[in-house]
Structure formats: C-alpha cells, structure tokens
Amino acid sequence: MQIECQHRDEHSCQFLLSGAMPSFANSIRRAMASEVPKLAIDTVRIYDNTSGLFDEMLTHRLGLVPLRTETGTYIPIEECTCEGEGCDRCTVSYTLSVEGPGVVYSRDLIPNDPVAAPAQGDIPIVKLEKGQKVVIEARAVLSTGKAHAKWQPTTVCGYKNYPRLAIDARCDGCGVCVDACPRHVLRLTGRTVTVDEARIEDCSLCRLCEKGCMATGIGDQPAIRVGTEPDRFIFTVESDGAIPATEILRQSVRFIRTHGDELSRALEEIAEG
C-alpha cells in the first residue's frame, strides 16, 4: 500500500492511494469525515437577542462556525475529570456582544483561549438593525462527526477509482471522441487518438467518448474503452479550516491503525479461548 501526495496546502489535499481494496479506501474516507475530533460550539446561553432570528436559529448558526483545533490541546468532555461541568482541559468559552446596525461576524466571537478562535473571521451570523443587539456566552467542546455534522472537519471528502483508457486498433482517428471529452483527456495527432497522460486524472468516467465513438457507426463496440484500476484511488479532501487537511488524513490513518490493532487482539483472545 502506498500514499502519494499530489497537492496540499492548509485547507486542501489531493493524494493517490495505491494497492488498497475499495473497502479500505472507504474506511479512510469515513474516518476523515466522522472520526477526527474537533471543537464546535455545543451550548449557548443567550442574555439578549432582539435580532430577526429566533434563539434556536442563532444557536444553530453559532454551532456551525469552524473553530481552530490544535491536536492534543483538549480532551472530550466525557473523558474529563470535571464530569461534564466544563473546565479548561475540555471546554472553550466564548462571549459575543454586538449592537446594531451592522452584521455580526464570526470574528465577534471572543474566546478565552486565542488558539481556539474561529477559523475564518468573515462568516456572517446575523444582521442587526438599529437598536437590535445580541449578547451571548457559548461553550465549545471536542467531539466527532458521527455525533453531529458540526463536528465534521471536512467540507469535501471523497475519492474515485483511477481512470484507465484503452484505444484499440479499430480506431480510425476520426476525432469524434476527442471532441466529446469535456475534460480534454484525449488528443488527436494526425490520424491517431492518444491519451494525454498529464490530464488522465481529470477524467470523470462519463464515457461520452465511448458514446461518440459508437455514434460514428464503428460497430457493436467502441474503439475506445473507459475503465478503472480496482486498487488505485484519487482522494480529494478539503478542510473547513479547523484542522489542516494533512492533519485530518494523519489522524484518520492513526484511528484505523488503532482500531485495527484492537480488533486483532480481540480475535486472538477469541481464538485462544
């Protein structure tokens, strides 16, 4: 099994996974979306809200604001010795006090720990007219996406099989398949159709090239065939800003390894006795 990184920055990552079964590729996808913990606002105390939003809608919007989460800084509240009361080991507190006219943005959330500030400051929460105001206290805790979508660290997390295109000897170089391809994966050089290896990963597996070839009356089978490599996958991951994309991948692989070891030990114990 091999992972080859093709692109990465703070918020996105694209990589190739080779030598793996589809079930394992899907396990990585599920782990990145549902098993990587991050902070999210879970409890809101509203002292004043004369905006146009109901308290429940305002609270919902606050819960969806991505909060920067440093790995290992906080622990889940259910594992903390404070027994759910909330302390500086498991909880981050925020205050927000804004009076209109104007728009309340995520940057108006003031944390007691600057490290856990909103990942983006320009997320609009509510618009206030003159005389309206919002005064709240909020509490953020650590959890995972399987508990609620607001704890998912990814906005995009998916993969596809690596495309494989084959052109047989029946191709007459008419160029219809080249014109039909929306991703410009095919090239026509003289009377020869070839695959542009630099763009093959852009192939969406739409098979429009096959349909175009069949429309020329070539026969019962197209001269170009679109397939996939069964053990090779292209992953695309985008973070909401709370955790870097590469760290999401790293934590998801660590989760799979840990639970795989636990399963192996359990199976060994069953076999022994």
N, C-alpha and C positions, 0 to 999 in steps of 0.2 A: 504494500500500500504506500502511496506517495502523494504528498500535497505540494503543488507548485503554485506559488503566489504570482498572479499576473498584474494585479493593480491593487494598491492600497493607499489610503490616506486616513485621516482621523475618523471620517464618517462612513467610509465605504471600503469594500474589499471584494475582489474577484479572484478566485483560485480554481485550479484543476485538482480533482480528486481522482486518482488512478488506482486500478487494482482492487476495487471495492465492489461489494454487492449492492444492488439498489436498496435493500433493507437497511444497510449500514449508512448509506448516503442520506436516507430519510431520517435515520436516528440523529444524525448531526444536525439536520435542518430543524427537527423538533426540539432538540436540546438548546439550540441557539435562540429559538423563539420562546421556549417555555421553562427552561431550567437554569438560566443565568440570572441571578438575583440583582435587583437594582432598587433604588429608592423611588417612592411615589407617595404623594400626599394621600393619607387614608382617613384622617379625622380633621374636621374643620369646626371651629367654634366661631359663630357669627355674632358679633356685638351690634353691628348696624349694617343694614343693606336696604337702601332706598333706590337701588338701580332698577332697571326694567327686567331683570332676571329674578326668577324665584330662587330661594336659597338652595334648593336641590340642584338647579341648573348651574348655579355659580360654583357649588361644591364639585360637581362633575367636571367642570372645565378646569378647576384647580388640580384635580386628581390626574388629569391628562398632561399636565406640564412636565416635560422631561427634566429631571434633576441630576446633576452630575454625581456620579457614584464612584468613589475610589475603592478599588478592590481591597477587602480586608479591613476597611475602616469601621464598618458597622456590622452587627450580627442581627439575625432575625429576632424579632421581639419575643417570639415563643421560646427561643433558646436562652434568653437573657435572664439573669438572676433577679431582675426587678419584678418578674412575674406579671408582665403586662402593664405595669404602671408607667413605663417610659422613662428612660434615662439617657445620658449622653453616649452610652455604648450601643444603643439600639434605635434611637429616635433623634430626628432633627426637627426643631421648631422653627416656624416661620410666622412673621407678622406682616400684615398688609393694611395700610390706612391711606386711602386716596379720596379726595373730594373733587367733584366736577366743577366746571365742564372739562371733559377730556376722556381719554381712553386709558383704562387700566391695563398695563402690560405685565408680562411675567417678570420683568426686571423690578417691578414694585414689590415682589415677594422678598422680604429681608430675612435670611436665615441666621440662626445663631452660630452656625458653622459655615464660614465663607466657602469652604471646599465643596459644599453641597448646594451651591447656588443653582438657579435654573440654567439649563444647558444653553438656552437661547433667550435673550432678553426682550426680543421684539414680538413675542407671541401675544396677540390681543386676547383679553379675558372678557371685558365688558366695557361698554361705552356709557359714560356718565354725563347727564345733562347738568345744568347749573342748579346747585343746591342738593344734588344727589351725592351720596358717599357710600363707601364700603369700608368697613373695619372688621378684620377677622384675625384669628390665630389659627394656625394649621400645624398638623403633625405628620411627618413623613416617616415611614418605616420601610424595612427591607423585605421584599418578597419576590416571587417569580411569576411569569406569565401564565402559568397553569392555574394560579389563583384568580387573576383578573388581567385583562388586556392592558391596563395602565402600567403593569409591571413588565411588559414585554420590552426588551431593549432594542428590538429591531423594528424598522418600518417596512423593509423589504428583506425577505429571506427565502430564497428558492434556488432550484437547480434544474438543469436539463441534461439529458444524455449528450455526449459529444457527437456532433454530426459526422456522418460518413457518406460521401457522394461517390458514385461509380458511373463512369461513362463507357459503354461497350462499343464494339467495332461497328455496330449498325448505325451509329451517329453519322449523319451526312453533313454536319456543320451548317445547318440552316440558320441557327442563331435564335430560334423562337424561344428556347428555354432560357437563353441569356437575357432576352428582353422581358421574360415573365418573372424573373427572380427579383423580388422587391429589395433584397439586401445586397445585390450586386456581388454575389458569391462566385458566379460563373463569368468566364471571359471567352471571347471569340477571337482567335488569332488566325487570320486567313480563313480556312475552312475547317478549323479544328477548335472544338469546345474543350476548355480545361477548367479545372477548379482553382480559384485563387486561394492558395493556402493561407495567405495573410488575413483573409476575411471569412474563412470557413466557420469560425466560431460564431459569426454573426448569423449563420443560417438558423431560421426559425422552424425548420422542418415542416413548412407549409405545403410542400410538394406541388407548388404551382409550376415548377419546371417540368415535372412529370406530366401534368395535365397539358401543358403547352406542347410538349413533345407528342403526346397522343393525338392532339388536335391536328397535327400535320398528316395523319393517316399512315404513320410508320408501321402500324400493325397492332397486334394484341397487347404488346408490352412496350413500354417506353425505352428509349435508348439510354436514358439517364435514370438511375435509381437512387433514392434518398433513404438512408438508414442511420442507425446509431451504433456506437460502441457500447456494449452492455455493461462494461466495468469502468467506464470513464465518464466523469460528470463535470459540468461547469457550474460553479456556485457563485451566486451574487448575494452579498449581504450589505445592507445599509443600516446604520445605527441612527437612533433618534437623538444622539448627542450625549446621552447619559454615560455611555461606556464606549470607548473606541472599538471599531469593528473588529480589529485583530484580537483585542482582548475578549470579545464575545466568542470568537472562534476558539481561542485558547481555553476559556472556561468551559465551553461546551465539550471539547475533547477530554478535558480533565474529568468532567461529570460522567461521561460514558466509560472512561477507564476505571473510575472508582466503583461505579455500579457493576461493571463487568467483573471486576475482582471479587466483589461481594457475592455475585451470582456463582462464580466459580467455587468460592469457598463453601457456599451453601450446598452446591451439587456434590462436592467432595464429602461433606458431612453426611449427606443422604446416602451416598454410595458406601460409606464406611459403616453405616449403622442403622 
